[in-house]
Amino acid sequence: MSKRRKSQRAAVDTAPRKDKVRDVFVPRPFEGLADEPEWIALRELVPAASAPLRLAPAVVEEFGDRPVTLATVLPMAAPAVSKPDGRVLIGLQRHQQSGDVSRDLADALLCALRAEPGGQVAVPPLPGPGPRLQDILVDGPLEITMHDGFEFWLDPGAADDPTVQASLERANAAIYPTVRMAAARAAYWCQVPEKAHVRWVLPDDEDAALDALARLGAAGTLTLGEQTKFAGMFRAHGRLVPVWDLPEKAPATDWEDPVAQFSKRYAEALAATDPLDAAGRRARQGLLGRQLTLR
C-alpha cells in the first residue's frame, strides 16, 4: 500500500534555495498521539479509510476552522488536496517522505491550508524544521471510517467524468478486502489471494511486546486457533505488528472471538515480570528470525 521512498528536497520555504535541509530520522513519528497504533495501521495496513481531524486552536486562529480529513491514500498518492468548498484532505500513504512522517504530514496539511480552496497544493518532499502533527492537531481517538473503494475522494458529480471513472476503477481494483476488528484496537483482517490475514499493531514497547509474544510462543498459544498459523511479525514506526495466516474462506467475523481471546493471553503475558526461561528465550530468538517484510 504505502511506498517508502527517500528523496532529497530543496530548503525550507523561508531559507535560501542554495541551503540544504538536513533530514532527521524519527523512529516513532506518531509517538504521543492517543491513537498511535491506528495511525500506523492506516499508514501501513489499510487500503481505503478516512478519519476527521481537528485543528489546534492556534491553527484555527490563523486559517479558520476548516474541515480536515485524514485519508489512507489520495489520488496519485498526493500528500494533500484542497477542495473548492474549503475542505482539506491529507494522505498518509505517499511517494515522497522524509525521516519524520509526522513532520511530513503536518507540512502537507499547512501547505493545503495556505493554498486557495480548490487550487493545486504544492508540498516539498523534504520539509525543514517546523511543527509536527502533535503540534497542530487536537489529539484524540481517531473516528475511522472504512471504505470499500476510493469514491470518498470525489466531489459530487465527479465520477460522471469518464477519465475520473476509469482512474477510480483502477484504484478500486487494487484493493484487498479489509475489515477493522472490534476485538482489538488497530487489528485488521484482510483477504489476499489464497489466504487471509489478521495483522495487529501492538501498542506496547517493542522489547516488552516481543517478550510477551515469546512467552506465548513457548506456551504454544501464539496462534488464533485451529487452521491458523503465526506467520511472523514486522516493525512499523517503532511498534511490532504480528501477522497470522488464516483460512481463505472464513469471514472476518469468525475471528473476532479468537482475536479477543489472544488479546487476553497477550495482556497476561505482557504483565509477567519474571525473566524469560530457556524456552521463552528460544522462542524469542525464533520470533526474531521470522520477521517479515510488509511488501
C-alpha positions in Angstrom: 0.0 0.0 0.0 2.3 2.8 1.2 5.6 3.2 -0.6 8.8 4.1 1.2 11.0 6.3 -0.9 13.5 8.7 0.4 14.1 11.8 -1.6 16.1 15.0 -1.3 14.4 18.3 -1.1 15.1 22.0 -1.5 15.3 24.1 1.5 12.6 25.3 3.9 10.3 27.9 2.3 11.9 30.7 4.3 15.5 29.7 3.6 17.6 30.4 0.5 17.4 27.8 -2.2 21.1 27.1 -2.0 20.7 25.8 1.6 20.2 22.1 2.1 17.7 20.7 4.6 19.1 18.1 6.9 16.9 15.0 7.2 16.4 13.6 10.6 15.1 10.1 11.3 12.3 9.7 13.9 11.7 6.1 14.6 8.3 6.7 16.3 6.7 9.6 14.3 3.3 9.2 15.9 4.6 8.9 19.5 2.4 10.9 21.9 -0.7 10.7 19.8 -3.6 9.0 21.6 -4.2 6.5 18.8 -0.6 5.9 17.7 -1.2 2.2 16.7 -4.2 3.3 14.5 -2.1 6.0 12.8 0.4 3.2 12.0 -2.2 0.8 10.8 -3.8 3.3 8.5 -0.4 4.2 7.0 0.8 0.6 6.7 -2.1 -1.9 6.5 -5.3 -0.3 5.4 -6.1 0.5 1.7 -9.1 2.8 2.0 -10.2 4.5 5.1 -10.7 8.1 6.4 -11.0 9.9 9.7 -11.8 13.5 10.6 -9.1 15.6 12.3 -9.5 18.7 14.5 -7.1 21.6 14.1 -5.4 23.1 17.2 -6.7 26.5 18.4 -3.7 28.4 17.1 -4.1 26.8 13.6 -7.8 27.7 13.6 -7.0 31.2 14.6 -4.7 31.5 11.5 -6.7 29.6 8.9 -10.2 29.3 10.2 -11.9 26.1 11.4 -11.5 24.2 8.1 -12.8 20.6 7.9 -9.8 18.3 7.6 -9.9 14.6 6.7 -7.1 12.1 7.1 -7.1 9.6 4.2 -5.1 6.5 3.8 -4.2 7.5 0.3 -5.2 10.2 -2.2 -5.3 10.3 -6.0 -1.8 9.7 -7.4 -0.6 9.3 -3.8 -0.8 13.1 -3.4 0.3 14.5 0.0 -2.8 16.8 0.3 -5.8 18.1 -1.6 -7.7 21.3 -1.2 -11.3 21.1 -2.1 -13.3 24.0 -3.6 -15.6 24.2 -0.6 -12.6 24.6 1.8 -12.2 21.1 2.9 -8.7 19.7 3.2 -7.6 16.0 2.8 -4.2 14.7 3.7 -2.8 11.4 2.6 -0.9 9.1 4.9 0.5 6.9 2.1 2.6 9.0 -0.3 5.6 8.6 -2.6 8.0 11.1 -1.1 8.8 11.4 2.5 11.5 12.4 4.9 12.7 10.6 8.0 9.9 12.2 10.1 6.5 11.2 8.9 4.7 13.4 11.4 6.6 16.5 10.2 5.8 15.5 6.6 2.1 15.2 7.3 2.0 18.5 9.3 3.8 20.3 6.4 1.3 18.9 3.9 -1.6 20.0 6.0 -0.3 23.5 6.4 0.5 23.8 2.7 -3.1 22.8 1.9 -4.4 25.3 4.4 -2.3 28.0 2.7 -3.5 27.1 -0.8 -6.5 28.6 -2.4 -9.6 26.3 -2.0 -9.7 24.0 -5.0 -6.2 25.1 -6.1 -3.1 23.0 -6.5 -1.3 22.1 -3.3 2.5 22.3 -3.6 4.2 20.2 -0.9 8.0 20.0 -0.9 9.3 16.4 -0.4 11.7 17.1 2.5 10.4 19.7 5.0 12.8 21.6 7.2 12.3 22.2 10.9 8.7 23.1 11.8 5.6 21.9 13.6 4.5 18.2 13.6 1.1 16.6 13.8 1.4 16.7 17.6 1.6 20.5 17.5 -1.2 21.4 15.1 -4.0 18.9 15.9 -6.3 18.4 18.8 -5.4 14.9 19.8 -7.8 12.1 20.5 -9.0 8.7 19.3 -9.5 8.5 15.5 -13.0 8.1 14.3 -12.2 5.8 11.4 -14.5 5.0 8.5 -13.6 2.0 6.4 -14.3 2.3 2.6 -14.8 -0.4 0.0 -13.4 1.9 -2.6 -12.0 5.4 -3.2 -15.2 7.2 -4.0 -14.7 9.3 -0.9 -12.1 11.2 -2.8 -14.6 12.7 -5.2 -16.8 15.8 -5.2 -20.4 15.3 -6.2 -20.8 14.5 -9.9 -17.0 14.0 -10.4 -17.5 10.3 -11.1 -19.5 11.2 -14.2 -16.3 12.1 -15.9 -15.1 9.0 -17.9 -11.5 9.7 -17.2 -12.1 10.0 -13.4 -14.3 6.9 -13.5 -11.6 4.9 -15.3 -8.9 6.1 -12.8 -11.3 5.2 -9.9 -11.9 1.7 -11.2 -8.2 1.1 -11.5 -7.6 2.2 -7.9 -10.5 0.2 -6.6 -9.3 -3.0 -8.4 -6.1 -2.9 -6.4 -7.9 -3.0 -3.0 -7.8 -6.2 -1.0 -10.9 -6.6 1.2 -10.0 -5.3 4.7 -12.1 -5.2 7.9 -11.3 -3.4 11.1 -11.6 -5.8 14.0 -13.7 -4.9 17.0 -11.8 -7.3 19.3 -8.6 -5.3 19.5 -7.6 -1.7 18.6 -5.5 -1.4 15.4 -6.2 -5.1 14.4 -7.3 -5.7 10.8 -8.4 -8.7 8.8 -7.6 -8.7 5.1 -8.1 -11.2 2.4 -5.4 -11.8 -0.2 -5.2 -14.5 -2.9 -5.4 -18.0 -1.4 -5.4 -16.9 2.2 -6.4 -14.3 4.7 -4.5 -12.5 7.5 -5.0 -10.8 10.8 -2.4 -8.1 11.4 -2.3 -6.2 14.7 -0.3 -3.1 15.5 0.6 -3.7 19.2 0.6 -0.6 21.3 3.4 -1.6 23.6 7.2 -1.1 23.8 8.9 -3.4 21.2 11.0 -5.3 23.8 8.1 -5.8 26.1 5.8 -6.9 23.3 8.5 -9.3 22.0 8.9 -10.9 25.4 5.1 -11.3 25.7 4.9 -13.0 22.3 7.9 -15.2 23.2 6.1 -16.3 26.4 3.0 -17.2 24.3 5.2 -19.0 21.7 6.9 -21.1 24.4 3.4 -22.0 25.8 2.2 -23.0 22.4 -0.6 -20.3 22.4 0.7 -18.0 19.7 -1.9 -18.9 17.0 -5.5 -17.9 16.7 -6.8 -21.5 16.8 -7.0 -24.4 14.5 -6.1 -24.0 10.9 -4.3 -20.8 11.7 -0.5 -20.0 11.7 1.6 -17.4 13.3 3.3 -16.1 10.1 5.7 -13.8 11.8 5.9 -10.1 12.6 7.3 -6.8 11.2 8.3 -3.5 12.7 6.4 -0.3 11.7 7.2 3.1 13.1 8.6 1.7 16.4 5.9 -0.9 17.0 5.6 -4.6 16.4 2.9 -6.0 14.0 2.3 -9.7 14.4 0.7 -11.5 11.4 -1.4 -14.6 11.4 -2.3 -16.7 8.3 -6.0 -17.8 8.2 -8.2 -19.9 6.0 -9.2 -18.1 2.9 -12.9 -18.8 3.1 -13.7 -17.9 6.7 -15.1 -14.3 7.0 -13.7 -11.6 9.3 -16.4 -12.1 11.8 -15.2 -15.6 12.6 -12.0 -14.2 14.0 -13.4 -11.7 16.5 -13.5 -14.1 19.3 -10.1 -15.7 18.6 -8.6 -12.2 18.5 -10.3 -11.3 21.7 -9.0 -14.4 23.4 -5.5 -13.9 22.1 -5.6 -10.3 23.3 -6.3 -11.6 26.9 -3.4 -14.0 26.7 -1.1 -11.3 25.3 -2.1 -8.9 28.2 -1.4 -11.6 30.8 2.0 -12.4 29.2 2.8 -8.7 28.9 2.1 -8.2 32.7 4.6 -11.0 33.6 7.7 -9.7 35.4 9.8 -12.8 35.8 12.7 -13.2 33.3 12.2 -15.4 30.3 13.1 -19.1 30.9 15.1 -21.1 28.5 12.0 -22.0 26.4 11.0 -18.4 26.3 14.5 -17.2 25.2 14.5 -19.8 22.4 11.0 -18.6 21.3 12.2 -15.0 21.4 15.1 -15.9 19.1 12.8 -17.8 16.8 10.5 -14.7 16.6 13.4 -12.5 15.7 14.2 -14.9 12.8 10.7 -14.7 11.5 10.5 -11.0 10.8 8.5 -10.2 7.7 8.7 -7.6 5.0 5.3 -5.9 4.6 5.6 -6.0 0.8 
